[in-house]
């Protein structure tokens, strides 16, 4: 076993510092301005962190399909320094991005140390490998972009790379005679493996990668007639596994008591979900795998502008070439090791092939989070766990390609120095110094322009993408500012939200960014509770500002117009102001204790439309300039399409005064072809209507052909009369 000389240790530290400085230069500037706004999931991370700040300690947050807890706790010092702001969330993510770069440098250095028997004769490639891996990741556009977004996922590759680097340090030291306390390194590696489960869902795949490697290595070792690593260092592996299990055990106990949370998010985006595979599981798997591998060949990239120029691959073509050369090199070394079995114990040189085998096993396992979730493939965030292995492999290939050029330069150098220097030892000293210097300069020459190009792409080209307004929920920040600036006494904001969102029926970006005194309430539009929710929101209010989404995913929250019906029949519409993504309606309440009631259809009215859909009861009402209609439907058979209903106000002479057409919807928003066999109430508020007496008629028709369903040998029926305004 060798000791690394001080000069070589200096080179290692210098490579680390250079990579970290370049990574920081791309990740920290203007974090509070770019990206703009605050992404919905960033807001969710912030809400979890606010819970911790307020003393609500959890090990799992039911936010966004479930959130691992590490970020919520580690961001607390930044909240103390910078306040509970988006800057604090993003500084955390940027720091984790920088730590990932540093850990990748360390991991690549362990690869060098595993392969070096004579440190005094390190080649330029040995010096360059860690710096190339670090600079490749430091200047990668996709990783820079994600490191500037406050996602908990950024901690995952940092923790993962630290775990793997520590593991290979432990294995390297365990193979050296006279080295004591190597179990501490196995203990640290296991601790970080267990900690990975607290970062992001992909962290659960790290133990699978290690297990896959140990299995393959054991098979190959048996073929080579030598002792497998898991047998040779079984005490170390036991210490590592114990540490990982102990660290993971609190979260494991939570999953044991709440098994539905373990795969809640994964199940919704899984390739096994019929919603995504559309009945073609194998085809979907092949397509997803193809485009995912495409991002490592320079052929395809993440289409989402959130953290990418849409379609730009993770690896450019030159880096993809280096990456696949690195993969081929590792395969060659592993195959070569099988032809030269190790005897009489373990030689240090054998660790190289084992490290390369680990890379070949680890990298594909970390692709699984993206391959098994076809949504948005190739999804760079789900590939984030592959980053350390990817850039070490890329660096290995880059070094191998540079050696072709280096061979020529080395010949010229020897010839020139042989001419100039007669002292052979001086020549050797100069040669060592020369290649060490080249090993540091070449990565800088290659990647400083890449870093400049990445900075230009991000801060100029990407920053001007119009899609960022929606991608980063800038409108929610604008709404937070608008609510905070509204100082009108008695004004309360009401935000209808989609029932189908369940406990997610809130906007985390708005909740995290809002700092004001004006109250706002989320109203989950459910027939059974919506009236009570509005009544509670109206306590002490004289004005409702109702936020109607135009583009947000909750834009269908009140598509059945239940909230509109309640407001129209109990309050007075004043006006509205429009914004790009939402509009704000103002309703004057009759008192500061307005009570809202949703009437039940209490007047029997039997009519069957097309033998498929029966009207059972109704409720008609009218006011100063409006008419209200409530209908109770009951399916009579499975319906082939989603029918529409048309409510028509006619004068006595049959003149049409007002018409409202709408797709019939269940409380859970299904169209009629998915209705269960149970009563369904529908609400219609018709306004503005001029004063007068009107007959209300009803038509049900097919949306494509506009053909009415027959009812009582006619195409429409009369429901009754209403008197609007004064007689």
RAQUI-V55782 format. One record per pair of residues at least 6 apart in sequence whose ideal C-beta (glycine too) atoms are under 6 Angstrom apart, sorted by the first residue. I is the first residue (numbers start at 1). J is the second residue. Records with the same first field share a line. If there is no record, write none. Layout:
I: J, J
This chain:
1: 176
2: 119
4: 119
8: 119
11: 127
12: 109
15: 130, 131
16: 105
19: 101, 105, 134, 135, 138
20: 98, 102
22: 138, 451
23: 98, 101, 138
24: 98
26: 144
27: 94, 97, 147
28: 94
31: 87, 90
32: 87
34: 463
35: 472
36: 468, 472, 474
37: 472, 473, 474, 477
38: 86, 509, 513
39: 472
40: 473, 508, 509
41: 64
42: 89, 150
43: 508, 509, 512
44: 63, 64, 508
45: 71, 89, 150, 152
46: 89, 512
47: 508, 511, 512
48: 61, 67, 72
49: 72, 75
50: 84
52: 72, 73
53: 79
59: 69, 250, 251, 254
60: 254
61: 67
65: 264, 265
66: 261, 264, 265
68: 198, 199
69: 198
70: 155, 198, 199
71: 152
75: 92
78: 88, 91, 92
79: 88
82: 88
89: 150
90: 150
93: 147, 150, 151, 154
94: 147
96: 154, 155, 158
97: 147, 154
99: 158
100: 157, 158, 161
101: 134, 137, 138
103: 158, 161, 162, 165
104: 133, 134, 137, 161, 388, 391
105: 130, 134
106: 165
107: 161, 164, 165, 388
108: 129, 130, 133, 392, 395
109: 130
110: 165, 168, 169
111: 355
112: 126, 129
114: 172, 351, 352, 355
115: 352
117: 348
123: 435
124: 435, 438, 439
125: 399
127: 436, 439
128: 399, 439, 442, 443
129: 395, 399
131: 443
132: 395, 398, 443
133: 391, 392, 395
135: 443, 447
136: 391, 394
137: 143, 391
139: 447, 450, 451, 454
141: 454, 457
142: 308, 314, 380
144: 454, 458
145: 307
146: 307
147: 154
152: 200
153: 200, 381, 384
155: 199
156: 199, 200, 202, 203, 385
157: 384, 385, 387, 388
159: 192, 195, 196, 199
160: 196, 206, 385
161: 388
162: 192
163: 189, 192, 193
166: 185, 188, 189
167: 189
169: 185
170: 182, 185, 186, 189, 236
173: 179, 182
174: 182, 233, 236
175: 346
183: 239
186: 236, 239, 240
187: 239, 243
189: 240
190: 240, 243, 244
191: 243, 247
193: 206, 244
194: 244, 247, 248
195: 247
196: 203, 206
197: 203, 204, 248, 251
202: 369, 385
205: 365, 368
208: 365
209: 362, 365
212: 361, 365
213: 358, 361
214: 230
216: 361
217: 228, 229, 357
218: 228, 230
221: 228
224: 338, 341
225: 341
226: 341, 342
230: 237
255: 262
269: 373, 375
271: 277, 284, 372, 374
276: 374
277: 284
284: 374
288: 371, 374, 377
289: 371
291: 300, 377, 378
292: 370, 371, 377, 378
294: 300
295: 301, 313, 314, 378
296: 315
297: 320
298: 313, 315, 316, 317, 320
300: 378
301: 311, 312, 313
302: 308, 378, 380
303: 310, 311
304: 376
305: 465, 467, 471
306: 471
309: 462
315: 323
319: 394
322: 394, 397, 398
323: 393, 394, 397
325: 397, 400
326: 393, 394, 396, 397
327: 393
329: 396, 400
330: 356, 359, 360
333: 353, 356
334: 353, 356, 357
337: 353
342: 350
359: 389, 393
362: 389
363: 386, 389
366: 385, 386
367: 386
369: 382
370: 379, 382, 383
417: 427, 430
421: 427
473: 509
475: 581
476: 507, 509, 510
477: 513
479: 510
480: 510, 513, 514
483: 493, 516, 518, 520
484: 516
486: 518
490: 541, 542, 543
491: 543, 545
492: 519, 537, 541
493: 520, 545
494: 521, 523, 537, 544, 546
495: 522, 547
496: 523, 525, 557, 558, 563
497: 505, 522, 524, 554, 557
498: 554, 557
499: 524, 525, 526
505: 522, 524
506: 522
521: 537
523: 533
525: 557, 558, 562, 563
527: 667
530: 562
531: 596, 597, 598
534: 566, 596
535: 595, 596
538: 589, 594
540: 592
542: 589, 592
544: 587
545: 584, 586
546: 585
547: 582, 584
548: 583
549: 555, 582
550: 581, 582
551: 581
560: 665
561: 683
562: 683
564: 685
565: 683, 685
566: 596
567: 587
568: 626, 685, 687
569: 628
570: 596
571: 587, 589
572: 588
573: 587
574: 586, 588
575: 586
576: 583, 585
577: 584
599: 619, 630
601: 617, 618, 619, 630, 632
602: 619
603: 618
604: 617
605: 615, 617, 618
607: 615, 711, 717
608: 614
609: 700, 709, 711
610: 709, 710
612: 636, 637, 639
613: 633
614: 634, 636
616: 632, 634
617: 632
618: 631, 719
619: 630
620: 629, 720, 722
621: 628
622: 722, 723, 724
624: 725
625: 687, 688, 689
626: 687, 689
627: 686, 689, 722, 724
628: 685
629: 647, 684
630: 683
631: 682
632: 679, 681
633: 680
634: 679
635: 675, 677
639: 672, 673
641: 673, 702
642: 663, 671, 672, 673
643: 664, 672, 700
644: 661, 663, 701, 703
645: 664, 700
646: 661, 699
647: 660, 684
648: 659, 697
649: 657, 658, 694
650: 656, 695
658: 686, 689
660: 684, 686
663: 671
664: 672
666: 675, 680
689: 724
691: 724, 725, 726
692: 724
693: 723
694: 722
695: 718, 721
696: 719, 720
697: 716, 718
698: 717, 719
699: 708, 716
700: 709
701: 708
708: 715
711: 717
